[in-house]
Amino acid sequence: MNKRSNFKSKFQVVSLVASILFVSNVQAEAPDAEEMWKIIQQQQKVIEQLQQKLEQTEQKVEVAEQKVEETAQEVEAAAEAIETAQTSSAGSSWFEKTSVGGYGELHYNSQDGNDSIDFHRFVLYFGHEFTDNIRFFSELELEHALSGNGKPGEVELEQAWIEMDINDNHRIRAGLDILPIGIINVTHEPNTFYGVERPEVEKRIIPATWWEAGIGLNGELAPGWNYDVRLHSGLSTTTNIRSGRQKVASSNADHPATTASLRYTGIPGLEIGGAIQYQSDITAGATTASNSATLFEGHVDWKHKSGFGLRGLYAQWDLDNQLSIVGDDTQYGYYIEPAYRFPVSFIPGEMGIFARWSELDYGSTKEEERIGFGLNYWPVDQVSFKFDWTDVDDVDANTSSNSLNLGLGYQF
């Protein structure tokens, strides 16, 4: 536009000079009509020529401006391409797509005069995003601080699976994975539950933490409705459910099991869920007889924004086990846990108080009732200090015992 302005200025100067000369000539010698007409025609030609040159110049300016704009767009596109390539190159590195986390918990237990302290669990998570649709997750655990021959601890691989997206709502997962049963088995980090020890019902009946190897589908059926279906390895036991976990360590795979779960989380703070599992042979082929078993589980986990909370869970095994003692064909347990979490003013963080009442029936071997209460203190959500007291009544033996427990847990 500067060229156009300069040209117009020059044109105006030329016109002004021509006008002055014309006026001067008129004043010097007045032409007649014929000469005047010739002068007008000559000036008209000059004006037309100047107009053509002006139009040509404007067209050249427009072409130049268009080329400048196109060049600017090309430069911008090139810059974006370079930035995208740099981002893609950085994002494709294993470090950028690998995540690390974990949790741990220290317990002090005093039961009927016997005191012990134990770093119960030290766990590390490792995850990796191969692509936007394929991912890996693992959980490596050291129990009781020290493992080896004659030592109390174990090194365990609790999760190691690959998950691939089928579409936005459904995924396929294969590998070593936690079974989607109950509350604690799925979410068992120490800062997420009340009490030093995990609820006994979810340790003995379900039994958490419980992992198997297999393949399955999971996803969302509708907003808030999540499902999980799996075919996996099974237990190997007669009556003691917890001791039947093979932990995928050269496990017998002749008798697979299946698990299906459904959870509703469409209301903030509320989870309602249930699961069913079928063991084709809970004894892992110990006899040729029918040894099938079925587990039913239902739970609710409610956390209101006011701080009040409520957990409740019921789980039951129905055993068609020819090796079990008469009366062991049904084993069940349930618990109810009201709680209240609130901020505190004298120290940073929040505090929570809870009570838990539970009952367990192991068939012919044992029946017990438990009642306990305690508190948690969270300086931050990822760290929890715990205290609880529990009284246990053995119904069959008509005996009772109590325990005092202190704990520290963290997650990152």
C-alpha positions, 0 to 999 in steps of 0.5 A: 500500500505504500507504493500505491500512496507514493504513486498517487502523490506523484500523480497529484504533483504532476496534475498540479504542475500540468494545471499551472502550466495550462493556466499560465498558457491560457493567461499568456494566450487564450486559445480558440475553440479548436485548439482548446478541443485539441488540448482537452483531447491530449489531456484526456489521453494523458489521463487515460494513460495515467489511469491505466498505469495506476490500475496496473500498479494496483494489480501488481501491489495486490499480487505482491500482497497475496504472495506475502500472505501466502508466504506468511501462511507457509512459514506458519505451517512450517513452524507448526509442523516443526513443533508437532514433530518435536512434540511427537518425538518427545512424546514417543520416548519411553520416559515421557510415556512411562509412569511410576507410583506406589504405596506402603504401610507400616503396622503396629499390632497389640493383641492380647499382650502380644506386640509386633511391628511390621512394614506390611507392604511396600509396593511399586507401580510401573505403567507405560503408554505404547500408543493412545490405545494400548497400555501396560500396568504392573504392581510389584510388592514386597510383603513384611520387609524381608523375603527369602528362605526362612524369612517372613516376607514375599516378593509378589507380582500382583499385576502385569497386564496389557489393555487395548481399546476396542472403541471409546467405551470398551476395552480388552485386557489380558495378563495378570490382574486384580479381580473386580470383586468387592471394594478392597480388592479393587482399591486397596491403597492404605489411605483409601480405607479406615482401619489399620488392617483391611476388613476381615470379610474381604480378606477371608471370604473374597479374599483380597488381595486376589489376582489371577491370570486371564483375559477379559473385557471391561468398559461402560455400558451406559453413563455410570454403568461399568462392567468387567467380564473375565476368564482366568485361572482359579483357586486350589483348595478344599475349604480354606478360601484364602489359602487357595490363591495360587498367585499365578506361580506355576498355577494349575490351569486345567480348571479355569474360572470366570468372573463378571462384575457390574458397578454403578458410579453415576452419582458423585460419591456413590458406588453400588456394585456386585460380582459373581464368580464360578470356579469349575473345580475349586480343588484344581483337579484333586478328584474326578468328582464335581468340585465347583464353587460359586461366589456372590458379592454385593457392596455399597460405598457412599461418601457424602459431600458433608463428610458422612460415609457408609460402606457395606458388603456381603459375600458368600461362597456356595461350594459343591466340593466333595472334599470339604467337611460337611457344613462347609458348603456355605461360607459367608461374611458381611460388614457395615462401616459408618464413618465421618470425615471432617477438617481440623483447625489445629493441624493441617489436613482432615480427620475421620472416625469410623465404626465397623461391625462384621460377621464371618461364618467359615462353615463348620470350622469357625464363626466370629463376630467383630466390632471395632472403631477408630480414626484416621488422620490425613495431613494430605490425601495421599498420607494417612495415620491410623488407629483402631481397636477391635474386639473379636468373639469366637462364637463356636469356641465361646472366647473373645480377644481384642487388639489395638492397632496403629498404622501409617500408610501412603500412596503416590 
